[in-house]
Amino acid sequence: GVFDQIESFAIVRQKLALAKSQSNIDYHVLAIEKATEEREKMKLELESLKAEREDLRKRNEEQQAVIKQLSESIEDNLEKKCSLEETCEGLTAETSSINNQNALLIGELNQ
């Protein structure tokens, strides 16, 4: 009778509550799986970024070495330039002296 109906209604309510709680558990399991997947993706991305950073660090070191080499080369070239300028000044003075001697000799010859 009525008692059996109430009891079967209670059983139906319990089954619904159980199904709802099972549905909640399924939802949380899916959410955890998705979060785990995202975490794995981010781990891979992090590894990729670390490798990229290491690559950039190496390239930077190489470029610093090239810059150092170029700076030293520029310094060497400046020293050579100064040395050549001094040599040129010396040769100009020597040429001027020879020209003066030639002028004197020509003057003596012409007399």
BAVEX-500683 format. One line per field, with one value per residue: x, y, z of N, C-alpha, C, CB in turn; residue in three letters. Coordinates in steps of 0.05 Angstrom, whole numbers, plus 5000, padded with zeros to 4 digits. Each point is the difference from the previous one (the first is absolute). Glycine has a CB too. Layout:
<guzas>
nX	c(X	...)
nY	c(Y	...)
nZ	c(Z	...)
caX	c(X	...)
caY	c(Y	...)
caZ	c(Z	...)
cX	c(X	...)
cY	c(Y	...)
cZ	c(Z	...)
cbX	c(X	...)
cbY	c(Y	...)
cbZ	c(Z	...)
r	c(ala	...)
</guzas>
This chain:
<guzas>
nX	c(5016	5025	5050	5012	5000	5044	5038	4999	5012	5053	5020	4994	5037	5047	5001	5007	5049	5031	4996	5024	5051	5013	5000	5045	5038	4997	5018	5053	5020	4999	5033	5048	5005	5007	5046	5034	4999	5024	5050	5019	4999	5038	5044	5006	5006	5049	5033	4994	5025	5052	5014	4995	5042	5045	4996	5011	5052	5027	4988	5028	5054	5003	4995	5047	5040	4986	5013	5059	5014	4984	5036	5052	4990	4997	5057	5029	4979	5021	5058	4999	4983	5050	5040	4980	5006	5061	5010	4976	5037	5051	4984	4991	5059	5024	4972	5023	5060	4996	4978	5051	5040	4973	5007	5062	5008	4971	5037	5053	4980	4991	5063)
nY	c(4976	5043	4962	4990	5063	5012	4956	5023	5062	4979	4973	5054	5032	4958	5004	5064	4996	4959	5038	5049	4968	4977	5060	5018	4955	5018	5059	4981	4962	5049	5036	4958	4995	5062	5004	4955	5031	5051	4969	4981	5058	5021	4954	5018	5060	4989	4971	5050	5041	4965	5001	5063	5010	4965	5034	5055	4979	4986	5056	5031	4969	5016	5061	5000	4977	5047	5046	4979	5001	5060	5020	4975	5026	5058	4995	4984	5050	5042	4977	5007	5061	5014	4972	5034	5055	4988	4987	5056	5034	4971	5013	5062	5007	4971	5038	5051	4979	4989	5058	5026	4966	5018	5061	4993	4971	5045	5044	4971	4995	5062	5015)
nZ	c(5000	4994	5011	4938	4988	5044	4976	4940	5019	5027	4946	4966	5042	4995	4937	5003	5039	4962	4950	5032	5017	4939	4980	5042	4980	4939	5015	5029	4952	4961	5039	5003	4937	4994	5042	4970	4945	5026	5024	4943	4976	5045	4992	4940	5014	5038	4955	4961	5042	5011	4938	4997	5047	4971	4946	5029	5030	4944	4975	5048	4992	4940	5012	5044	4956	4959	5042	5011	4939	4993	5049	4975	4943	5024	5029	4947	4971	5044	4995	4937	5004	5036	4961	4951	5031	5011	4939	4980	5037	4976	4940	5011	5022	4950	4958	5027	4996	4938	4988	5028	4966	4946	5014	5008	4945	4967	5027	4981	4940	4995	5016)
caX	c(4984	5012	5027	5016	5004	5019	5026	5010	5007	5025	5020	5004	5014	5028	5013	5005	5022	5024	5007	5010	5027	5017	5004	5019	5026	5010	5007	5026	5020	5006	5014	5027	5014	5005	5021	5025	5008	5010	5025	5019	5006	5016	5027	5013	5006	5022	5025	5006	5009	5026	5018	5003	5016	5027	5010	5005	5024	5024	5003	5010	5028	5014	5000	5018	5027	5005	5002	5026	5020	4999	5011	5029	5008	4999	5022	5024	5000	5006	5029	5014	4995	5017	5028	5003	5000	5026	5019	4995	5011	5029	5007	4994	5022	5024	4996	5004	5029	5013	4993	5016	5027	5000	4998	5027	5019	4993	5009	5029	5006	4993	5018)
caY	c(5024	5027	4997	4990	5022	5019	4986	4999	5028	5006	4985	5015	5025	4992	4993	5025	5013	4985	5006	5028	5001	4987	5020	5019	4987	4999	5027	5006	4984	5012	5025	4993	4991	5024	5016	4985	5004	5028	5000	4986	5019	5022	4989	4999	5028	5009	4988	5013	5027	4997	4994	5025	5018	4990	5006	5029	5005	4992	5019	5025	4996	5001	5028	5016	4993	5014	5029	5003	4997	5024	5023	4997	5006	5029	5011	4994	5017	5028	5001	4999	5026	5020	4994	5008	5030	5009	4993	5019	5026	4997	5000	5027	5017	4991	5009	5029	5004	4993	5021	5023	4994	5001	5028	5011	4989	5012	5028	5000	4992	5023	5023)
caZ	c(5000	5001	5011	4978	4981	5013	5000	4973	4993	5014	4985	4975	5007	5006	4974	4986	5015	4993	4972	4999	5012	4981	4978	5011	5001	4972	4992	5013	4988	4974	5005	5008	4977	4983	5014	4997	4973	4998	5014	4983	4978	5010	5005	4974	4992	5018	4991	4975	5006	5012	4978	4984	5016	4999	4973	4999	5016	4985	4978	5012	5006	4974	4990	5017	4991	4974	5007	5013	4979	4983	5015	5000	4973	4996	5015	4984	4976	5008	5005	4974	4987	5013	4992	4971	4999	5009	4978	4979	5008	4998	4972	4989	5009	4985	4973	5000	5003	4974	4981	5007	4991	4970	4992	5005	4980	4975	5001	4996	4972	4983	5003)
cX	c(5017	5029	5019	5007	5020	5028	5012	5007	5027	5023	5007	5016	5030	5015	5007	5024	5026	5009	5011	5029	5020	5007	5020	5028	5012	5010	5027	5023	5009	5016	5029	5016	5008	5023	5027	5012	5013	5027	5023	5008	5018	5028	5016	5008	5023	5026	5009	5012	5028	5021	5006	5018	5029	5013	5007	5025	5025	5005	5011	5030	5017	5003	5019	5029	5008	5004	5028	5022	5001	5012	5030	5012	5000	5023	5026	5002	5005	5030	5016	4997	5018	5029	5005	5000	5027	5021	4996	5011	5031	5009	4996	5023	5026	4999	5006	5030	5015	4994	5017	5029	5002	4999	5028	5019	4994	5010	5031	5008	4995	5019	5024)
cY	c(5025	4999	4991	5022	5020	4988	5000	5028	5007	4986	5015	5025	4993	4994	5026	5015	4986	5007	5028	5001	4986	5019	5021	4989	4999	5027	5007	4984	5012	5026	4995	4990	5023	5017	4986	5003	5028	5002	4988	5019	5022	4991	4999	5028	5012	4989	5013	5028	4999	4995	5025	5020	4992	5006	5030	5007	4993	5020	5026	4998	5002	5028	5017	4994	5015	5029	5005	4999	5026	5024	4999	5007	5030	5014	4996	5019	5029	5003	5001	5027	5021	4996	5009	5031	5011	4995	5020	5028	5000	5002	5027	5019	4993	5010	5030	5007	4995	5021	5026	4996	5001	5029	5014	4991	5012	5029	5002	4994	5024	5023	4998)
cZ	c(5000	5010	4978	4980	5012	4999	4972	4991	5013	4985	4974	5006	5006	4974	4985	5013	4993	4972	4999	5012	4981	4977	5009	5001	4972	4991	5012	4989	4973	5004	5008	4976	4981	5012	4998	4972	4996	5013	4983	4977	5010	5007	4974	4990	5017	4991	4974	5005	5013	4978	4984	5015	4999	4973	4998	5016	4985	4977	5010	5007	4975	4990	5017	4992	4974	5005	5012	4979	4982	5015	5000	4972	4995	5014	4985	4976	5006	5006	4974	4986	5011	4992	4972	4998	5008	4978	4977	5007	4997	4971	4987	5008	4984	4971	4998	5003	4974	4979	5005	4990	4969	4990	5003	4979	4972	4999	4996	4971	4982	5001	4982)
cbX	c(4965	4954	4980	4980	4953	4964	4985	4973	4951	4976	4985	4957	4957	4985	4975	4951	4969	4985	4964	4953	4979	4980	4953	4964	4986	4967	4951	4975	4981	4958	4957	4983	4975	4952	4966	4983	4963	4953	4975	4981	4956	4959	4982	4975	4951	4968	4987	4963	4953	4980	4983	4954	4961	4988	4971	4951	4973	4991	4962	4954	4988	4983	4953	4966	4995	4971	4950	4983	4992	4959	4959	4996	4982	4949	4976	4999	4968	4953	4994	4992	4952	4968	5001	4977	4951	4988	4999	4959	4961	5001	4988	4950	4980	5004	4966	4954	4996	4997	4953	4971	5007	4977	4951	4991	5003	4959	4962	5005	4988	4953	4986)
cbY	c(4975	5020	4990	4954	4994	5018	4971	4959	5012	5003	4956	4982	5020	4982	4956	5004	5014	4963	4970	5017	5001	4955	4992	5019	4973	4962	5014	5012	4959	4980	5022	4988	4956	5000	5018	4967	4969	5018	4997	4955	4990	5021	4973	4958	5005	5003	4956	4974	5015	4982	4952	4992	5009	4963	4962	5008	4991	4952	4978	5008	4970	4954	4995	4998	4954	4966	5004	4979	4950	4982	5000	4965	4955	4997	4992	4952	4968	5004	4976	4950	4987	5003	4961	4958	5000	4990	4951	4974	5007	4972	4952	4991	5003	4959	4964	5006	4988	4951	4981	5010	4971	4955	5001	5002	4958	4969	5010	4986	4952	4986	5004)
cbZ	c(5023	5009	5046	5006	4982	5030	5039	4990	4998	5044	5020	4981	5019	5044	4998	4988	5037	5031	4983	5005	5047	5012	4983	5028	5041	4991	4997	5041	5023	4981	5014	5046	5003	4984	5032	5035	4984	5000	5044	5012	4979	5018	5039	4989	4987	5038	5021	4977	5006	5043	4998	4980	5030	5033	4981	4994	5042	5011	4975	5019	5039	4989	4983	5038	5023	4975	5007	5042	5000	4977	5029	5036	4985	4996	5043	5015	4979	5019	5044	4997	4991	5038	5031	4985	5010	5049	5013	4988	5032	5042	4998	5003	5046	5030	4992	5021	5049	5011	4997	5040	5041	4999	5014	5049	5026	4996	5031	5048	5010	5005	5047)
r	c(gly	val	phe	asp	gln	ile	glu	ser	phe	ala	ile	val	arg	gln	lys	leu	ala	leu	ala	lys	ser	gln	ser	asn	ile	asp	tyr	his	val	leu	ala	ile	glu	lys	ala	thr	glu	glu	arg	glu	lys	met	lys	leu	glu	leu	glu	ser	leu	lys	ala	glu	arg	glu	asp	leu	arg	lys	arg	asn	glu	glu	gln	gln	ala	val	ile	lys	gln	leu	ser	glu	ser	ile	glu	asp	asn	leu	glu	lys	lys	cys	ser	leu	glu	glu	thr	cys	glu	gly	leu	thr	ala	glu	thr	ser	ser	ile	asn	asn	gln	asn	ala	leu	leu	ile	gly	glu	leu	asn	gln)
</guzas>
